[in-house]
Amino acid sequence: MTLGLVNANPCVQAKKERIARTEDPPHSVSDEDAVDPLDIYDFVRDIRDPEHPYSLEQLSVLSEESITVDEKLRRILITFTPTIQHCSMATVIGLCLRVKLMRCFPPHFKVDIYVSPGSHANEESVNKQLNDKERVAAALENPNLRQLVDECLYSNEL
């Protein structure tokens, strides 16, 4: 239940058809698995927006093109675009992305999450929060925030 939506009427896109694969995508990645941006996109595309009953993909917050992987360095870079410049839920969206990837990838993967340049009024602050281990850990200790993140991650799996 959200009161006073900042963006009451977001632009909603149709979900893209999933690319057929020879095997089902895994629920997690092991040390020896090769990873590409499409694999990562498949993990995070269905995360629900904290304010709306739509996925990040449907709201065009996330796209395949916004994910970069450096396999040699085991580095994943995700940039996302909030629906409006003053999105109050940008840090929650980034936290959902981080938690989802923490659960799916071994800890030696370095994950960087940023809002797209120029897409948020507090871009520098949001990026700093999303990529600071202590801030992320503190946020996940908050039971209300943890519940919101879990709802966004698992609402489509029920």
N, C-alpha and C positions, 0 to 999 in steps of 0.2 A: 504494500500500500504506500503510494507516494503522493504527497500533497504538494500542490503548486509546482507542476512540472515546468522546468525551464524551457524545454522545447516540446510543447504540447502536440505539435503536428509534424513529426519528422517525415522526411521523404523516405519511403520504403521501396526497396528494390526486390525483384523476384530472386529467389535462391537459385544459384547456378547449379546445373546438373553436375553431379560428382563424376569424375573421370573414372571409367571402368579400369580396374586393376586386375591382375592375374590372381591376387590374393587379397583378403580383407586387410585394411590398414590395421597395424597393431595398436593396442591400447597403451603401449609404452615402447620406448626405444632402448635397445641394449647397447653395450659398448661397441660391438662390432658392426652394427647396422649403419648403412649409409643413409644420410639424411639430405633431403632436398626441400626447397621452399614449399612445394606442393604438399609434402608430408606434414609439415608444420601447419600449413593452412588447414589441412583436414582435421588436425587436432583442435584448432582454435576457432574455426569459422562459425560453429554453432553456439558459442558462448552468448548468453542472453544479455542484452543491454540492461543495466540496473534500473532504468526508468521506464522502459517499454517492453512489451511482450515480443520483441523482435530480436533476431540474432545480430551480432556485429556485422556479419556479411550482408544481411538484409538492409541495414542502415548505412552501408558503404563506409563503415568505420574502419574496416579491414579489407584487404584484397591480397591476392597472390603476389602482386607486384610490390607490396609493402613489406615483404619478408625476404631477408638475405641470409644465406648460410655460407660460412667459410668452413668447409669440412676439415681442412688441415689444422686450423686453430680451434676447431670445435666451438665456433662462435655463431650465435644466432642473433640477428638484429631484426626487430619488428618496429615499424612505425605505424601509428594508427592516427586517424583523423576524427576527432570528436565532431558531432553533428552541428555544434555551434561554438563560436569563439569563447563563450563564457560557461562552457559545460562544467557543472559542479561535480560531475561524476567521472571526469577524466582519470583521476587517480584510482578510482575503483575499477574502471575498465582496465587500466594498466596492471593493477594488482591481480585481477582475474586472469589476464594473460600470463603473468608471471607464475601464479599458483598452478595453473593448468600445465605449463611447461615444466615446472619443478616436479610435478607428479608424473610426467611422461618421459622425462629425459634424465639420464644419469647426472650426478652433481658436477662432473667435470666439464659439462657444457656451459659456456659463458653466455648468458642471455642479457641482451641490452634491449630495453623498451623505451621508445620515445614517442611523443606526439609529433606529428608531421610539422616541419618548419612553417611557422606563420599560421598554424591552425588553431592556436589557443592563446588567449590573452595572457595567461600565466605560464607560458611554455617552459621557461627555464626552471621555475619552481616545481612544476609537475614532473619534468624530466629528472630533476634532482631527487625527488621523493621516490620515484619508481626505480631508481638505480642505486639506492643507498640500502645496503643490507640491513643495517640497524633499524632504519625507518620501516622497511618491509616487515621485519620480524616483529617490531612493536605493533604495527597495524594488524598483523595476524593474531596477536594476543588479545585483541579487542573482540569479545564474543559476538557483539552485534555486527561488526564489520565482517568477521569470519563467516557468520551466517549469511550475510548478503552475498559474499563471494561464492559460497557453496550453492546458494540458490541460482546464481547466474551460471555457474558451471554445470549444474545437474538438472536444471529445469527441463531441458529438451531430452534428457535420457529416460525420463519416467514414462 
